[in-house]
Amino acid sequence: MKYIILIIFSVCFLPNVHAQLYEGGVFLGGSNFIGDVGSTTYIAPNKPAAGLLLKWNRSKRHSYRASIMFTDLEGHDGRSNDPRRFARNRSFKNSILEFSAGMEFTFLDFDLHSTDHQMTPYLYTGISAARHKNFFFNPGSTVPTSENLQSWAYGIPMVIGFKTTTMFDGLILGAEIGVRYTFSDEIDGSVPDAPSRAPYSFGNLNSNDWYVFSGITLTYTFGQKPCYSDY
């Protein structure tokens, strides 16, 4: 009898993989760029963005999270309130593919094993890597010239959001704003990748590029419930 009790205890509490729920879903929204070209408004989506999300809920308060995001980052000096940028009138457009992984923390318990309605604000951070094209601006030019190269802009995502369970069993709806601080100043072409083109650099060389994703998430939960949960 004691061996049966030991086996039941082990099944319920030891294998965490079987005691957790997973989430998979989509992100839909917009993006905007913050750098040396274009508007200086921090949250002003001007291009559509989409992505895929995967979460592993390790507890009621934290989850491992990974994502793939797609968007075109765009900047126009003519839309800036800075008169110097407006007069310069440079613009760019850069398609990016971003991979991100990290941890999501909730302010309140978010128990996916409960039948009660759940809602909470949350934070997410980790690391990101965005694949982008490289280009530069010739003196006096308002449009960039391609370097025929691509680079990775590594960064730190800083996301704040709010999520809630819905009337549809297993579906979770969220809304979030996610700022990416990158360790690159090449996305807008203000700092060419090739050292030979260093004289073409412009703008604030002490400030790196940022970009923002704003939108909604819709995820579906799957995985086994722990044996102490109500079915």
C-alpha positions as CSV (number, residue, x, y, z in Angstrom):
1,M,0.0,0.0,0.0
2,K,2.8,2.4,0.9
3,Y,4.3,1.9,-2.6
4,I,1.0,2.8,-4.3
5,I,0.9,6.0,-2.2
6,L,4.5,6.8,-3.1
7,I,3.7,6.3,-6.9
8,I,0.6,8.6,-6.7
9,F,2.6,11.2,-4.9
10,S,5.4,11.1,-7.5
11,V,3.0,11.3,-10.4
12,C,1.3,14.4,-8.9
13,F,4.2,16.4,-7.7
14,L,7.5,15.4,-9.3
15,P,7.1,15.7,-13.1
16,N,6.5,19.4,-13.5
17,V,6.1,19.0,-17.3
18,H,2.8,17.1,-16.8
19,A,1.6,19.5,-14.2
20,Q,1.7,22.6,-16.4
21,L,-0.3,24.1,-19.2
22,Y,1.2,25.5,-22.4
23,E,0.0,28.3,-24.6
24,G,0.4,28.8,-28.3
25,G,-1.0,31.7,-30.3
26,V,-0.6,34.9,-32.3
27,F,0.3,38.5,-31.9
28,L,-1.4,41.1,-34.2
29,G,-0.7,44.9,-34.0
30,G,1.6,47.5,-35.2
31,S,5.2,48.7,-34.9
32,N,7.1,52.0,-34.8
33,F,10.8,52.9,-34.8
34,I,12.7,55.2,-32.5
35,G,16.1,56.3,-33.7
36,D,18.0,58.9,-35.7
37,V,15.6,59.0,-38.6
38,G,11.9,59.7,-38.3
39,S,9.5,60.7,-35.6
40,T,10.6,60.9,-32.0
41,T,7.2,59.8,-30.7
42,Y,7.7,56.7,-28.5
43,I,4.4,54.9,-29.2
44,A,3.0,55.6,-32.6
45,P,2.4,52.4,-34.7
46,N,2.8,53.1,-38.4
47,K,3.3,49.6,-39.9
48,P,1.5,46.3,-39.3
49,A,3.2,43.6,-37.2
50,A,2.4,40.0,-36.6
51,G,4.0,37.1,-34.8
52,L,3.7,33.7,-33.1
53,L,3.9,33.1,-29.4
54,L,4.6,30.0,-27.3
55,K,4.5,29.9,-23.4
56,W,5.3,27.3,-20.8
57,N,3.4,28.2,-17.6
58,R,5.7,27.1,-14.8
59,S,3.6,28.5,-12.0
60,K,0.6,30.9,-11.3
61,R,3.0,33.8,-11.4
62,H,5.6,33.2,-14.1
63,S,6.0,31.6,-17.6
64,Y,8.8,30.9,-20.1
65,R,8.0,32.7,-23.3
66,A,9.3,32.6,-26.9
67,S,8.2,34.5,-30.0
68,I,8.8,35.2,-33.6
69,M,7.8,38.6,-34.9
70,F,7.6,40.1,-38.4
71,T,7.3,43.8,-39.4
72,D,8.6,46.6,-41.5
73,L,10.2,49.4,-39.5
74,E,9.8,52.8,-41.1
75,G,10.9,56.3,-40.4
76,H,10.3,59.6,-42.1
77,D,12.0,62.9,-41.1
78,G,9.1,64.8,-42.6
79,R,6.8,63.4,-39.8
80,S,9.1,64.6,-37.0
81,N,8.5,67.6,-34.8
82,D,12.3,68.2,-34.8
83,P,12.9,71.1,-37.3
84,R,16.4,69.8,-38.1
85,R,15.0,66.4,-39.0
86,F,12.1,67.9,-41.0
87,A,14.6,70.0,-43.0
88,R,16.9,67.0,-43.6
89,N,13.9,64.9,-44.9
90,R,15.5,61.5,-44.9
91,S,13.5,58.3,-44.8
92,F,14.0,54.5,-44.6
93,K,12.1,51.2,-44.5
94,N,13.6,48.0,-43.1
95,S,12.0,44.6,-42.9
96,I,12.9,42.7,-39.7
97,L,12.4,39.2,-38.4
98,E,12.7,39.0,-34.6
99,F,13.3,36.1,-32.3
100,S,12.8,36.6,-28.6
101,A,12.9,34.4,-25.5
102,G,12.6,35.2,-21.8
103,M,10.3,35.1,-18.8
104,E,6.8,36.6,-18.3
105,F,5.8,37.7,-14.7
106,T,2.2,38.3,-13.6
107,F,1.2,40.8,-10.9
108,L,-1.6,38.5,-9.7
109,D,-2.0,34.7,-9.6
110,F,-3.1,33.5,-13.1
111,D,-4.2,29.9,-12.5
112,L,-5.0,28.2,-15.8
113,H,-6.2,25.1,-13.8
114,S,-9.0,27.1,-12.2
115,T,-12.5,27.3,-13.7
116,D,-12.8,30.9,-12.3
117,H,-12.3,33.9,-14.5
118,Q,-8.7,35.0,-14.5
119,M,-7.1,38.4,-15.3
120,T,-3.8,40.2,-14.5
121,P,-1.3,42.7,-15.7
122,Y,2.1,41.2,-16.6
123,L,5.7,42.1,-17.5
124,Y,7.9,40.3,-20.0
125,T,11.7,40.6,-20.5
126,G,14.5,38.5,-21.9
127,I,16.7,38.7,-25.0
128,S,15.8,39.4,-28.7
129,A,17.6,39.2,-32.0
130,A,16.3,41.0,-35.1
131,R,17.5,40.3,-38.6
132,H,17.6,43.4,-40.8
133,K,19.1,44.8,-44.0
134,N,22.1,47.2,-43.9
135,F,22.3,50.5,-45.8
136,F,23.7,54.0,-45.6
137,F,23.0,57.5,-46.7
138,N,25.3,59.3,-49.1
139,P,25.9,63.0,-48.2
140,G,22.9,65.1,-49.3
141,S,20.8,62.1,-50.1
142,T,17.3,61.6,-48.6
143,V,17.0,57.9,-49.4
144,P,19.4,55.1,-48.4
145,T,21.8,53.0,-50.5
146,S,21.9,49.3,-49.8
147,E,25.1,47.7,-48.5
148,N,23.8,44.3,-49.8
149,L,24.4,42.9,-46.3
150,Q,22.2,41.8,-43.4
151,S,23.0,42.0,-39.7
152,W,21.5,40.9,-36.3
153,A,20.4,43.6,-33.9
154,Y,20.5,42.1,-30.4
155,G,18.4,43.7,-27.7
156,I,16.3,43.6,-24.6
157,P,12.5,43.4,-24.8
158,M,10.6,45.3,-22.1
159,V,6.9,44.5,-22.3
160,I,3.9,45.5,-20.2
161,G,0.5,44.0,-20.8
162,F,-2.8,42.8,-19.5
163,K,-4.4,39.4,-20.1
164,T,-7.6,37.6,-19.3
165,T,-9.4,34.4,-19.8
166,T,-12.4,34.5,-22.2
167,M,-15.8,32.9,-22.4
168,F,-14.3,30.4,-24.8
169,D,-12.6,27.6,-22.9
170,G,-8.8,27.6,-23.3
171,L,-8.6,31.0,-25.1
172,I,-6.6,33.8,-23.4
173,L,-6.8,37.4,-24.7
174,G,-4.1,40.0,-24.0
175,A,-3.0,43.5,-24.9
176,E,0.6,44.7,-24.7
177,I,3.1,47.3,-25.5
178,G,6.7,46.0,-26.0
179,V,9.7,48.2,-26.3
180,R,12.9,46.8,-27.7
181,Y,16.2,48.4,-26.7
182,T,18.9,47.2,-29.2
183,F,22.7,47.2,-29.0
184,S,22.7,48.4,-32.6
185,D,22.6,51.8,-34.4
186,E,22.4,50.3,-37.9
187,I,18.7,49.7,-38.4
188,D,18.0,53.2,-39.8
189,G,21.2,53.5,-41.7
190,S,22.6,56.2,-39.5
191,V,25.7,54.1,-38.8
192,P,26.9,52.1,-41.8
193,D,28.0,48.5,-41.1
194,A,31.2,48.8,-43.3
195,P,34.0,50.6,-41.5
196,S,35.0,52.3,-44.7
197,R,31.7,54.2,-44.7
198,A,32.1,55.5,-41.1
199,P,32.3,59.2,-42.3
200,Y,28.7,58.8,-43.5
201,S,27.5,58.3,-39.9
202,F,25.1,60.9,-38.5
203,G,22.8,61.5,-35.6
204,N,23.4,60.8,-32.0
205,L,26.2,58.2,-32.0
206,N,25.7,57.6,-28.3
207,S,22.1,56.5,-28.6
208,N,21.2,53.1,-30.1
209,D,18.1,52.1,-32.0
210,W,14.7,51.2,-30.4
211,Y,11.5,49.9,-31.8
212,V,8.1,49.1,-30.4
213,F,5.4,46.5,-30.9
214,S,1.9,47.4,-29.8
215,G,-1.1,45.0,-30.2
216,I,-3.1,42.1,-29.0
217,T,-2.4,38.5,-28.3
218,L,-4.7,35.5,-28.6
219,T,-3.4,32.2,-27.2
220,Y,-4.8,28.7,-26.7
221,T,-3.9,26.6,-23.7
222,F,-3.1,22.9,-24.0
223,G,-1.4,20.2,-21.9
224,Q,-2.3,18.0,-19.0
225,K,-3.8,19.3,-15.8
226,P,-2.2,18.2,-12.5
227,C,-3.9,15.4,-10.7
228,Y,-5.0,17.6,-7.8
229,S,-7.0,19.8,-10.2
230,D,-10.8,19.6,-10.7
231,Y,-11.8,18.2,-14.1
